[in-house]
């Protein structure tokens, strides 16, 4: 009988009040990963109550000591990196080396935020009045509701949870139903590292059963969501009615610009990794290649040849280049866009088929797919596909390329391949995305810099780096008057003179 995995509420592993469960199976082989408790609004209430109670003491726990707990958690993550990466590949499909990178990002973020426990800096400023001291400090807000996706099941929870915790907030964590086991592993490690009971709570279940009650809960002032733009807008709308603070990381339609002076060897590597890594299931995945006509045919031929040789298979096989999609629903949606591209008149260069032959018969596999002669107004050039499909759009100039890059509703990541310093700085000036790469693909991020996008990708907040602390803390300004007198106004107002405030 499969092991039953439970919620974590108030420091205890408990079953849902519903008594219901759901299964998770390996998307490459169909093998059972585990059975998981399926929660309800009552479980969310219990988790929020535990987090609210724990906040009273956790907010007073010295920030450097909070950092020591996170430091221990990072060490445990590091020790178990290979084991966690293997479980990730089994649970959501990405190839083992990519899963190891996912875990490494969680390690890096946890170490980084542990250090912020000794760098929770505010400001001190000179006062306009004598015998007065001014400063600002960061303060936690309370219970943070964290809703995470399945495509980076260790990295993204670490982006949200570790800054929330180091700042002194408590957490109710709702992971994606496709990756509950990795969420449990992360919470187990925090528990082992010494996180006090109630500070971190995990509730498993669907968006309607768990996510919606968490968003609406009156005792959750902070919400951090990563997922689709459609769902993110719903979260923001609901939260706005209750005046909650919300950070959103949503969709992307990321473009690589390849100019006529580009190093094509470099561009091919960047495009292939960006388009087909994690089977295209990344918010930063390369979905559009905007290529100068002078090099379009050569780039197209090189990409087609390389993509056609990529091996589909189980991510634990070291020879596998592209793993499965996370589910049959995701597989069918990707293939629907292949049909849309054909109907719109784009030319299919390579791929385009669902694969279910031989060892692939029990999984959700789709060939790496490249369309060419795509126009800027086609749906495949504008809508997020979230799979191994990339479109080549020919252009005649940098101005045209930048205009197309900026034309979609999203604004997460973009890149340009060029050997011209002029083109580089033009791109830096004119491309409006949260992330811009020069002579590299559109994927990847370093945890000490802000991560996030513009337009339909986000709502202005950023994850990672010290920017994350701006979301998870509130500024309090403090004025200390030690003159022993009531100083009602400043000198420059004319209502008080220097003699009145002299010592």
N, C-alpha and C positions, 0 to 999 in steps of 0.2 A: 504493500500500500504506500502511495506517495506521501512524503512528508507534508504536513500542513504548516504553512507559514502564517504568522499572526501579526496583528497590529502591535505597536509599542506605545503604550500610554501610561504616563505617570511612573515610568521606570519598570513596567511589567509588560511581558508579552502576553497579549490577550486576544481571544477570538472576537469577531464582530458580534454585535447584538442581534444581527439578522440570522445567524446560523448558516448563511449561504457561503459558497466558495466559488472560485473560478480557477481554471487551469492555465498554465503557460507551457507551450511546447517549442522546441528548437525549430526555428524557421528554415533550417537547412535539412534536417533529418526527420522531423516530426516527433522526435522523442520527448517524453514528458519531462519538463523541468521541475515542476512542483505544483502543489495545490495551495491556493492562497485565500485567506479569509476575505469576504466581500462586505464592505462596510456600508453604513448608513449615516444619516444626519445625527443620530444619537451618538454614534462613535466619534463624530467630529465634535459634538458638544463636550463629550468626556475629555477629548484631547485638548480642546481649548481651555477647559476648566483646569486641567492639570498644568498647562503652560502658563495660564494666568497666575495660578498659585505660586509656581516656581519663579516667576518673574520678580516677585517681591524680594527674594533673596539673591537671585542671579544678577540683578542689576547692581547690587552692592558688592558683588564678588569682584575683587580687584582685577582690572583688565590684564595686567601681566600674568596673574594666576589663571585667568581664562585662557591666555595664550599658551601656558604650559600644558593645559589639557589638549589643546589643538596640536601642539608640538608632538605630544605622545601619540595622538591619532595619526599624524603624518608619518611617524616612524613605523607604526603598525601597517599602514597602507603600503609603505615602501617594502616592508618585509613580505607582504602577501601579494605583491604586484602581479606575479605570474599566475597565481591561483585565481585572483580576481579577474584578470584578463581572459583566462580560459572560461570562467563562468559567464563573462560578458558575451563572448563569441557564441556560446551555447544558447544564451537567452535572447540576443537580438540580431546575431548574424555577422557582424563586421569581422573582417579577418583579424587573426590573432595579433599581428603587429600593430594594427590600428587600435585594437582594444587595449593593448599595453600602453599606447600613447594616451588614450582616454584616462586610464588609471594614473599615469604619470602627471597629467594635468591636475587631477585631484590632489595628488601628493604635493605638487608645486604650490597650488592655491592654499592648501592647508598650512604648509610651512609659512607661506607669505603672510597669511592673516594671523598666524600665531605671533609673528613679529610685530604686527600692528597693535598688539596688546601693550607694547611699550612705546608706541608712537601715536597714541590717540590724541594728536596735537590739536590745540586750539590756538588762540592768539592773545597776546597782551599788547595793549596800545597805550600811548601817552594820552592823558586826559587833557581837556581844554581848561580844566579848573585845577587849582592847587589842592593838595592833600586828597586826591581822588585817584583810584586805581580801576582800570578797565580790563576785562578779559572775556574770552568766549570759551565755552566747553561743549563737547559733544555729549548728548544724553540718549539712551535707548528709548524706544517708543512703546514696547510691549510685546505682544504676540505677533510673530511674522508667519503668515500663511504662504507656503512655498509650493508651487505647482510646476512640476518638471516634465520634460518630454522623454521619449525612449531612445533617441538617437545618440545621446552622450550620457549614459546612465550613471556615471561616476563624476565626470567633469562638471556638468551643469549643476547637479545638487551641491557640489563643493563651492561653486561660484556664489550660490545663494546662501547656503547654510553657514559657511565659515565667517563671512563678514557680519551676518546677523548675530551670530553667537559672540564674536569677539567684541562687538559693540554693546553687548549686554541684553539683547533681546532673547526671548525664548521662541521655539519653533513648533509649528504643526506642518508636517511634510506630507504632501500627497504626490507620489510618483506616478508615472504612466503605468497603465495596467499591462503593457507589453514587457516592462522591465522591473517588476516588483522585487525580484530576488536581489539584484544589485543594490537597490535602495535599502533592503534589510541588512545587507552586508555592511554598508556604510554606517548605518545606525548602530549595528553591533560593535563596530570598531570605536565609535564615539563612546558607547557605553563602557567598553573595555578600557578606554583611555581615562575614564573617570568623570564623564559628564554627569552632573547631579540629576536625580530623578525629576521628571517633568520638564526639564529644559529642552529636550528634543523628544518630539512625539511623531509617530508614523502611523498614517491611516491609509489602508489599501482599499482601492475600489475605483469605480468609474467617475467620469466627470460629473454626471448628473447626480450620482448618489453621494459623492464626497466633495468634488470640486465646487459645485454650486453652493452647498451649505457652508463651505469654508469661506468662499468669497462673500457671502451674505452675512456671516456671523458678526454680531455687533461688538464682540470683544476681540476682534482681529483688526487692528488699525493699519497693518502693513500687508501688502500682497505683492508677491513676485511671481510672474507667469512667463513661461517660455512655451511657445506652441504656434498654432496657425494664427494668421491675422484675423480671421473671422471670429475665432474663439476669444482672442485677446481683446478685441473691441467689445465683445459681450462682457468680459471681465471688467474692463474699464468703465463701461456704462453702468453696470451694477454697483461697482465700487464708488462711483461718483455720487450716487444717490445717498451714500452713507459717509461721504467725505473721507474716504480712505486714501492712503498713499499707495500708489501702484507703480510698479515698473514692469514693462512689457518688452519681451524679445520675440519677434514674430517672423514673418516670411521674408524671403529673399528671391531675387532674380538676378544673380550676380554675373557681371560681364568681364571678360578678358578682351582687351584691345591689343591686336597684333599689328604693329606698323610695318611699313615696307623695309625698314632698316633693322628689324628685330633679329635676334639670334633665334632661329627657328628650332634648333635642337632644344634650347632652354624652354621655348614656348610650348613645344609638344609635351615635354615632361610636366610642365605646370598645368596644362589643360587636362591631360589624362588623369593626373592625380586629383585635380579639383573636380572634374566631372564624374569620375567613376570610383573614387575612394569612398568607403562606407556606402557603396552602391548608389552614390548620388544623394544619400539621405542626410544631408547637412544643410543647415541654414546658409552656410557660406559656399555651398557647392557651385562650381562653374556651370551655368546653364546657358549662357550666350557667349559666343566667340565672335567679336566684331573685328573683321580682318580686312586689311587693305587689299584691294583687288590685285595689286602687283605681286603679292605672295599668296594669294588665296588658294590657287590650285595646288601649289607645292605643300602648303600647310594641310590642306584637305587630304591629299594623298598620304602624307605621313601619318596623320591621325587615324585614318581609316585602316592603314596597314597595322598599326600598333593595336588599335582597339579590337580589330578582328582576331588578334592572337591572344587576347586576354582570356584566361581560364576561369570559368565559373565553377564554384564548388563550396564545400564546407570550409568555413573560415579557419578551422583548426588544421586543415591540410596546408603545409607550408608552400605548396605549389599554386595555391588558389590566389588569383588576382582580385576577383570580385565575388563577394559573398551574396547571400540571398537578400531579398527585401524582407522587411520585418513581419509582413502578414500577407495573406491572400488579398485583402482589401487594398493594401498599398500596391501590390502587384497589378491588380486589375485597373487601378487608377492610372498607373504609369502607362500601361498598354493602351488605355483609352486615349491618352495624349499622343501616342504614336499614330493611332488612327486619325486623330484630329490633324496632325501635321501632314499626313498624306492627303487628306481631304482638302486642306488649305493650299496644296500645290507645292509644298516643300519637297525636295528630292532626298530620298533616303539613301545614304552612302554606305552605311554598315549597320548590322544589328537589326533591331526592330521586332524581335520575336521573344515570346515566353518560352523558356526551356524546361522540359519535363522528361527528358530522356535519361536513361541509365541511372546514375547516382543522383541525378537532379530531380527524380520523379516525386520525391516526398517533400520537396522544399518549394520556395517561392522565388524562382530565378528569372531574371530578365537580362537579355543580352545588352552589353554596352551599345548605345545607339547614337548615331550622328546623322543629323539632317544638314543639308546645305541649300544654298540659294533661298534662304529664309528672309522674308521681308519683315520690317520692323513692326508692322501692324498685325502679324499673325498671332494667334493665341499662344502657340508654342514659344513665341518670343516675348510674351508678356506675363503669362500665368505661371505660378510656381508649380513644378511637376514633382519635385522631391524624389527623383529616381535617376537612373543612369542614362539620361537623355540630354544631349547638348545640340544647340543650333548654331550654324555658321551664317553670319550676316555680313555680306560684302559692303565695303565703303570705299570712297575715293579720297578721303582726307581725314585729318585728325579732328577738325571741327565737326564733321558728320559723325565720326565715331563717338565723340563725347556727347553730342546731342542724343544719339540713340542710347548710350549708356545711361543717361539721366532720364530717359523718357518713361521708364516703368514706374509703377506705384511704390516700389520698394527702394531701399537705399542702404543695404548692409555692407557689401564688399564689392570691390572692383580691382582690376589690375591692368597694367599696361606693360607690354614688352616693346622696348625701343632702346636704341643706343644713342639717342639724341637727348642731350641735357635740356634743350628747349622743349621738346615734346614732354619730357618728364615733368618739368615745372609747370607747363600748361595743364597737364593732367592733375597735378597737385592743386592747382588753383581752381579748376573748372569742374571737376568730378565731385558730385555731392553724395558721398557715401560715408558711413561711419568708419570704414576701414579701406585703405588704398594700398595696394602692393605695387612695387616697381620691379619688373623683371622677376616676378614670382607669381604663383597661382593665387586664387582667391581664398584659399582655406588656411586655417592655422591662426593661432593667437597666442600671445605671451601674457601671462597672468598679471604682470605688473603694470599693464597698460589698460585703459578703459576699453570695454567691448560693448558694441551696440550699433544700431543703425538709425537712419533717418526715414522720414515719410512713413509709409505703411509698415516699416520694419520695427519701429519702436516708438516710445512716447517721450524720449529725451533723456531718460535716466541711462546710466551705464553700469554694467557689471565689471568686476575685476578691478585690480589696482585700488588706489585710495579713493577713486570715484565711487566705488561700491559703498564706502562708509557714508557718503553723503545721502544715500537713500536710507540706510539703516540707522541713522542717527538724526537727532534734531539739535540745532544750535540753540544754546542758551547764552545770552549776553549778561554779564554780571558787572555791576558798578559798585565799588566800595568807596564810600565817602568817610574819611577819617579826620575831617576838619573839626568836627564837633559843632559845626554850624549848619544851618539850612541854606544851601546855595541854590537859589531859585532860578538863576539864569546865567548865561555866559556873558563874558565881558563884552563881546562884540554886539550884543543886543542893545547895549546902552542902559539896561535896567540895573546893572550892578557894575561898580567900578573896581579897579584893582585894589584899592585901599580896603574895600569891604571884605575881600577874600584873603587879605594878607594874613600870614600866620600870627 
